[in-house]
Amino acid sequence: MPAGPSIPPSACPACGGALRAWRRVPGSDPAWPQPVTLLRCASCASAVTDAPAPREVHDAGQYATAAPRGAGHAALLLRAFDSHRLALLRAAGAGPPTRLLDVGAGRGRFVAAARAAGHDARGVEPSARGVAAAQAVYGVQLERATIGDVAISPGSLDAVTIWHVLEHLDDPAGALARVVGWLRPGGVALVGVPNVASLQARLGGPVALHLDVPRHRTHFTPQGLRALLRAHGLEPLRTHHVLGEHNPFGLWQSLVSRATPTPSWLFHVLKRNAPLTPRDAVPTALALPLAPLAAATELLAGLCRRGGTIAVSARRVR
């Protein structure tokens, strides 16, 4: 996931449509609070962050810590999230054993889960922090590399997971073209991204949790993501909108951010990236009883195909 100064695209990275100014939003990380402009595609309604990404964007701010608060207490929940992702792969025809690559593997949690489930799984991750945590926490050796640098034989993989990676890239099309080349014909890709056409994006507006500017460069709609997949030889099989890993908390946090000076304050506190301040803590605490209602609302949104994040399974056809 390369970071650094970037040139705004002249066309939508998802479908190639024309871009036009859409809205100004505050920076999502306390490390980079400056407002940025989002451009929106006239064809697929995906959006683009029209501002350069700081070079250290994936090694600072919320990404600086290797040990978020409460991670140990959330172990059972995290295992459930990984089991669901494995179930999505099985439903797409990529059950174990498969030669599986997790692109942008983070701290290696999913690679460990996939190996335990019987997959021949490996992961690539560009950050030194993630690679070190994977070894220390999960006993997983990740390859430290970007998508452009990693060397994998063409057609050597049965499945790839690209889980919340494409939105970080200025050139998701170039990255996807390279990844697809690693899949055998008939191989499966599982791609997860935030959904800028979701109910929570609408309710959260400029402070929606999953905007995460300036880190997130491309903000996909389901239509835009499917267009990108098809353009690179992947035929979408199913688009999943009901996802527990990000969506219920995302809706609740997006709504609470309407009332706190710091967008996504609790999320950043858990990431050790924001101070404990009464101006943020009081409205957050008052909103905690609303969490079950937010979860139910997000479930209904997902059933109506407006989930806060989506996962698309696809098969390589060429």
C-alpha positions as CSV (number, residue, x, y, z in Angstrom):
1,M,0.0,0.0,0.0
2,P,2.2,2.8,-1.2
3,A,1.8,6.2,0.4
4,G,3.2,9.6,-0.5
5,P,2.3,12.6,-2.7
6,S,-0.2,11.7,-5.5
7,I,-1.7,13.2,-8.6
8,P,-5.5,13.2,-8.5
9,P,-6.9,11.0,-11.3
10,S,-8.6,12.6,-14.3
11,A,-11.0,9.6,-14.5
12,C,-12.7,7.4,-11.9
13,P,-10.3,4.6,-10.8
14,A,-13.2,2.2,-10.6
15,C,-15.1,2.6,-13.9
16,G,-13.3,5.3,-15.9
17,G,-16.2,7.8,-15.7
18,A,-15.8,11.5,-15.4
19,L,-15.1,13.0,-11.9
20,R,-16.6,16.2,-10.5
21,A,-16.3,18.0,-7.2
22,W,-18.6,16.5,-4.5
23,R,-18.0,17.6,-0.9
24,R,-15.4,18.8,1.6
25,V,-14.8,16.5,4.6
26,P,-12.6,16.8,7.6
27,G,-9.5,14.7,8.0
28,S,-10.5,11.4,9.7
29,D,-7.3,11.0,11.7
30,P,-6.3,13.4,14.5
31,A,-2.8,13.3,12.9
32,W,-4.2,14.8,9.7
33,P,-7.3,16.9,10.5
34,Q,-7.1,19.2,7.5
35,P,-10.2,19.1,5.3
36,V,-10.0,17.5,1.9
37,T,-12.2,17.5,-1.2
38,L,-13.8,14.4,-2.5
39,L,-14.5,14.0,-6.2
40,R,-17.4,11.8,-7.4
41,C,-17.9,9.7,-10.5
42,A,-20.8,10.7,-12.7
43,S,-21.2,7.1,-13.8
44,C,-20.8,4.7,-10.8
45,A,-20.9,7.3,-8.0
46,S,-17.6,6.1,-6.5
47,A,-15.4,8.9,-5.1
48,V,-11.8,9.9,-5.0
49,T,-9.8,11.8,-2.3
50,D,-8.5,14.9,-4.1
51,A,-5.5,15.5,-1.8
52,P,-2.1,14.0,-1.4
53,A,-1.5,11.3,1.2
54,P,1.3,12.0,3.7
55,R,4.2,9.7,3.1
56,E,4.0,8.2,6.6
57,V,0.2,7.7,6.3
58,H,0.3,3.9,7.0
59,D,2.9,4.1,9.8
60,A,1.5,6.9,11.9
61,G,-1.7,8.0,13.6
62,Q,-4.1,5.1,14.1
63,Y,-1.7,2.8,12.3
64,A,1.2,3.5,14.6
65,T,0.3,1.1,17.4
66,A,0.7,-2.7,17.2
67,A,-1.5,-3.3,20.2
68,P,-4.9,-1.6,20.2
69,R,-6.7,-1.3,23.5
70,G,-9.0,-4.3,24.2
71,A,-7.6,-6.5,21.5
72,G,-7.1,-9.4,23.9
73,H,-10.7,-9.2,25.1
74,A,-11.9,-9.3,21.5
75,A,-10.2,-12.5,20.5
76,L,-13.4,-14.6,20.2
77,L,-15.1,-11.9,18.2
78,L,-12.0,-11.6,15.9
79,R,-12.0,-15.4,15.3
80,A,-15.7,-15.2,14.4
81,F,-14.9,-12.5,11.8
82,D,-12.2,-14.7,10.3
83,S,-14.5,-17.7,10.2
84,H,-17.0,-15.7,8.3
85,R,-14.5,-14.6,5.8
86,L,-13.4,-18.2,5.3
87,A,-17.1,-19.1,4.9
88,L,-17.4,-16.5,2.1
89,L,-14.4,-18.2,0.3
90,R,-16.0,-21.6,0.7
91,A,-19.3,-20.3,-0.7
92,A,-17.4,-19.1,-3.8
93,G,-15.8,-22.5,-4.3
94,A,-12.5,-21.9,-2.6
95,G,-12.7,-24.2,0.4
96,P,-9.5,-25.8,1.8
97,P,-7.1,-26.9,0.8
98,T,-6.2,-24.0,-1.5
99,R,-3.2,-22.0,-2.3
100,L,-4.3,-18.8,-0.8
101,L,-2.7,-15.3,-0.6
102,D,-3.9,-12.6,1.7
103,V,-2.9,-9.3,0.1
104,G,-2.3,-6.5,2.7
105,A,-2.3,-9.0,5.5
106,G,-1.9,-6.5,8.4
107,R,-1.0,-8.3,11.6
108,G,-1.4,-11.8,10.0
109,R,-4.5,-12.8,11.9
110,F,-6.4,-14.0,8.9
111,V,-3.4,-15.9,7.5
112,A,-3.2,-17.8,10.8
113,A,-6.9,-18.6,10.7
114,A,-6.7,-19.8,7.1
115,R,-3.8,-22.1,7.9
116,A,-5.7,-23.5,10.9
117,A,-8.7,-24.2,8.5
118,G,-6.5,-26.2,6.2
119,H,-5.5,-23.7,3.5
120,D,-1.9,-23.4,2.2
121,A,-2.0,-19.7,3.1
122,R,0.6,-16.9,3.0
123,G,0.4,-13.1,3.3
124,V,2.1,-10.0,2.0
125,E,2.2,-6.8,4.0
126,P,4.1,-3.6,3.3
127,S,4.5,-2.3,6.9
128,A,7.3,-3.3,9.2
129,R,4.9,-2.9,12.1
130,G,2.4,-5.4,10.7
131,V,5.1,-8.0,9.8
132,A,6.6,-7.8,13.3
133,A,3.2,-8.1,15.0
134,A,2.3,-11.1,12.8
135,Q,5.3,-13.0,14.0
136,A,5.0,-11.9,17.6
137,V,1.3,-12.4,18.1
138,Y,0.3,-15.2,15.6
139,G,3.6,-16.9,14.8
140,V,3.0,-16.0,11.1
141,Q,5.9,-15.0,8.8
142,L,4.6,-12.5,6.3
143,E,6.5,-11.3,3.3
144,R,7.2,-7.6,3.6
145,A,6.4,-6.2,0.2
146,T,4.0,-4.0,-1.7
147,I,1.8,-5.4,-4.5
148,G,4.1,-4.0,-7.0
149,D,7.2,-5.6,-5.5
150,V,6.1,-9.1,-4.5
151,A,7.2,-11.9,-6.9
152,I,4.6,-14.6,-7.4
153,S,4.4,-17.0,-10.3
154,P,1.5,-16.3,-12.7
155,G,-1.4,-18.6,-12.3
156,S,0.0,-20.2,-9.1
157,L,-2.8,-19.3,-6.7
158,D,-6.3,-20.8,-6.2
159,A,-7.6,-17.8,-4.2
160,V,-6.7,-14.3,-3.1
161,T,-8.2,-12.1,-0.4
162,I,-7.9,-8.4,-0.8
163,W,-9.5,-7.2,2.4
164,H,-9.7,-3.4,2.8
165,V,-6.7,-2.7,0.7
166,L,-8.0,-1.3,-2.7
167,E,-9.4,1.8,-1.0
168,H,-5.9,2.7,0.1
169,L,-4.5,2.8,-3.4
170,D,-4.3,5.7,-5.9
171,D,-4.2,3.1,-8.7
172,P,-6.4,0.2,-7.6
173,A,-6.8,-0.9,-11.2
174,G,-3.0,-1.4,-11.6
175,A,-2.8,-3.3,-8.4
176,L,-5.8,-5.5,-9.2
177,A,-4.4,-6.4,-12.7
178,R,-1.2,-7.6,-11.0
179,V,-3.1,-9.7,-8.4
180,V,-5.4,-11.3,-10.9
181,G,-2.4,-12.5,-12.9
182,W,-1.4,-14.6,-9.9
183,L,-4.7,-16.5,-10.0
184,R,-5.2,-19.6,-12.0
185,P,-8.1,-19.6,-14.4
186,G,-11.2,-20.3,-12.3
187,G,-9.4,-19.0,-9.2
188,V,-11.4,-16.9,-6.7
189,A,-10.9,-13.4,-5.4
190,L,-12.6,-12.1,-2.3
191,V,-12.5,-8.3,-2.1
192,G,-13.7,-6.2,0.8
193,V,-14.1,-2.4,0.7
194,P,-16.1,0.3,2.4
195,N,-19.3,1.2,0.6
196,V,-19.7,5.0,-0.1
197,A,-23.3,4.3,-1.2
198,S,-24.3,2.8,2.2
199,L,-26.8,4.0,4.7
200,Q,-24.1,4.7,7.2
201,A,-22.2,6.8,4.7
202,R,-25.3,8.8,4.2
203,L,-26.1,9.2,7.9
204,G,-22.5,9.9,8.9
205,G,-22.0,12.4,6.0
206,P,-18.6,14.1,6.2
207,V,-17.6,12.3,9.4
208,A,-18.6,8.7,8.4
209,L,-16.1,6.3,9.9
210,H,-15.1,4.5,6.7
211,L,-14.2,7.7,4.7
212,D,-10.9,7.6,6.6
213,V,-9.3,10.4,4.6
214,P,-6.6,11.0,3.6
215,R,-5.7,7.3,3.8
216,H,-8.6,6.1,1.8
217,R,-7.9,7.2,-1.8
218,T,-10.8,5.5,-3.7
219,H,-14.3,5.3,-2.1
220,F,-16.1,2.5,-3.9
221,T,-19.8,1.9,-4.6
222,P,-20.8,-1.7,-5.3
223,Q,-21.4,-0.8,-8.9
224,G,-17.9,0.7,-9.2
225,L,-16.2,-2.2,-7.6
226,R,-17.9,-4.7,-9.8
227,A,-17.0,-2.7,-12.8
228,L,-13.4,-2.7,-11.8
229,L,-13.4,-6.5,-11.2
230,R,-15.0,-7.2,-14.6
231,A,-12.5,-4.9,-16.4
232,H,-9.7,-7.1,-15.1
233,G,-11.0,-10.6,-15.9
234,L,-13.0,-11.3,-12.8
235,E,-16.7,-12.2,-12.9
236,P,-18.4,-11.1,-9.7
237,L,-20.3,-14.0,-8.1
238,R,-22.0,-12.4,-5.1
239,T,-21.9,-9.0,-3.3
240,H,-22.3,-9.4,0.5
241,H,-23.7,-6.4,2.5
242,V,-24.3,-8.1,5.9
243,L,-20.8,-8.1,7.5
244,G,-20.2,-8.1,11.3
245,E,-16.6,-7.2,11.1
246,H,-16.9,-3.5,10.4
247,N,-20.5,-2.6,9.8
248,P,-22.4,-2.4,13.2
249,F,-19.7,-0.4,15.0
250,G,-19.2,1.7,11.9
251,L,-22.8,2.9,11.9
252,W,-22.8,3.6,15.6
253,Q,-19.5,5.5,15.5
254,S,-20.5,7.5,12.4
255,L,-23.6,8.7,14.2
256,V,-21.7,9.5,17.4
257,S,-19.2,11.5,15.3
258,R,-22.0,14.0,14.6
259,A,-21.8,15.0,18.2
260,T,-18.1,14.8,19.1
261,P,-15.4,17.4,18.2
262,T,-13.0,14.5,17.2
263,P,-14.4,12.3,14.4
264,S,-14.5,8.6,15.3
265,W,-13.1,9.5,18.8
266,L,-13.8,6.1,20.5
267,F,-12.2,4.3,17.5
268,H,-9.1,6.4,17.8
269,V,-9.0,5.9,21.6
270,L,-9.0,2.2,21.1
271,K,-6.2,2.6,18.6
272,R,-4.3,4.8,21.2
273,N,-4.5,7.7,18.7
274,A,-6.6,10.2,20.6
275,P,-6.5,11.7,24.2
276,L,-9.3,11.1,26.7
277,T,-11.2,14.4,26.6
278,P,-14.6,15.2,28.3
279,R,-15.9,16.9,25.2
280,D,-15.6,13.7,23.3
281,A,-16.1,11.2,26.2
282,V,-19.4,12.5,27.5
283,P,-21.4,12.3,24.2
284,T,-19.8,9.0,23.4
285,A,-20.8,7.6,26.8
286,L,-24.3,8.9,26.5
287,A,-24.6,7.2,23.1
288,L,-23.5,3.8,24.2
289,P,-27.1,2.6,25.0
290,L,-27.9,3.3,21.3
291,A,-25.4,0.7,20.1
292,P,-28.0,-2.2,19.8
293,L,-30.3,0.1,17.8
294,A,-27.5,1.0,15.5
295,A,-26.6,-2.7,15.0
296,A,-30.2,-3.5,14.2
297,T,-30.4,-0.6,11.8
298,E,-27.2,-1.7,10.1
299,L,-28.5,-5.2,9.7
300,L,-31.6,-3.9,8.1
301,A,-29.5,-1.7,5.8
302,G,-27.4,-4.7,4.8
303,L,-30.5,-6.8,4.0
304,C,-31.6,-3.8,1.8
305,R,-28.2,-3.9,0.1
306,R,-26.9,-0.7,1.7
307,G,-24.3,-2.2,4.0
308,G,-21.5,0.0,5.4
309,T,-18.8,-2.2,3.9
310,I,-19.2,-4.9,1.2
311,A,-17.4,-8.1,0.2
312,V,-17.5,-9.2,-3.4
313,S,-16.5,-12.7,-4.4
314,A,-15.4,-13.1,-8.0
315,R,-13.9,-15.8,-10.3
316,R,-11.2,-15.4,-12.8
317,V,-12.6,-15.9,-16.3
318,R,-9.7,-14.7,-18.4
